[in-house]
Amino acid sequence: MRKLLSMLLVAAFAMTLANTAAMADVKKGQKYYLKIFKKKLGMNGTKFAALHTVAEWEELFSNGTAGFIKEMTGINPKIAKFLNGKKWQSKYAPHIKDFVTEYANDTGNVPSCG
């Protein structure tokens, strides 16, 4: 019984670590914004994140980021190829979403990438 309990605790701890590693990161999102979007959209990270409220960003990132893609390609159509690629959904989108929701205009937070 004691061995079973120990194994369950170890498994629960391992799952906690795995979930933490899989989560998106605000700092990565900021870095990706500066690297990929800043020049293409013509605005700094502060201005970009403040375009919408948290709820509006959540809506734009729902349905496979369809709303986000539509809005950003409206600003710069040249970004469409990147946003419709596989890397966008799997690698960049979760981090960009965390970045913009952390610094949305209704949060009062201001990113350092001004």
N, C-alpha and C positions, 0 to 999 in steps of 0.2 A: 504494500500500500504506500509506503513511504517513497519507494523508488518511482512508482507511478506518479505521485504528486510532484516529485522533483522533476520528472520528465515533462509534465504538463506546464510547470512554471518556466522551465527552460524554453519550451516551445512558445509559450505566450510572450516571453521576453524577446525571442528571435523574431516573432511576427511584428512586434512593436518596432523593432529596429528596421525591418524591411519596409514597413509602411512609411516611416520617417524618411527613408532614403528615396522613396518613390514620389514624394511630394514635390510640388513646384516651389520655386525659390524666387523671391522678390528681387534679390540682388542679381541673379542670373537674368531675370526679365529686363532689368535696367540695362545690364551689359548688352543683351541682345538688341534692345531698342536702339541704343547708341550705335551699335555695329551695323545693324541692318536697316532700320527705319529712319533715323534722324535725317540723313541727307535726302532720302527718297521722298519724305513727307514734308521737309522744310520747316520743322519745328523741333524745339528741344523737348526733353522728356517731361518737364514740368507742364508745359503747355499741352502736350499730347495727353498726358494722364488726366488733366483737368477738363478735357473735352466733354466728359460725361460723369454722371454719378455712378456709384457702385452698382446700383440696380440696372442702369443703362448698359454698363460694361458687361454685366452678367448676361443680359439679354443678347448683346452683340456676340458674345462667345458661345451662346447656346446653338444647338443644331449644327454642330461641327464647325463653328466659327463663321457661319454663313453671313451673318450680319456684319461682322468685323471685316470680312473679305469684301463685301459689297461697299462698305463705307470707305475703306482704304483705297480700293481701286477707283473710287470716285475722286479721291484726292490725287492719286497718281496711278494711271492705268498700267504703267510699266511694272508695277509691283504684283500684278495678277499672277504671273507665272510662278513666282516664289510662293505666294499664298495658296495656290492650288496644288503645290507639290506635297509629297509625302512627309518631307522633313518638317514642314511648317506644323502640321498636326501633331506629329509625334515628339518633336524635339523643342520647338520654340513656343508654340501656342500656350501651353500651360504656364510657362514662366512669364510671358508677356501679360497673360491674364492676371496673374498674381501681382505683377508690377502695377498695372493700371488700376486694379481694384484697391490696392494699398494706398495709392496716391490720387484717387478720384477726387473730383472737386468738392464732394460733400464729406470728405474724411478729415480735412484740415492738415493732412500730412503733405510735406513738400520733399521731393526727391533731391538728392545732391547733384543730379546731372543737369540742373537748371539750364 
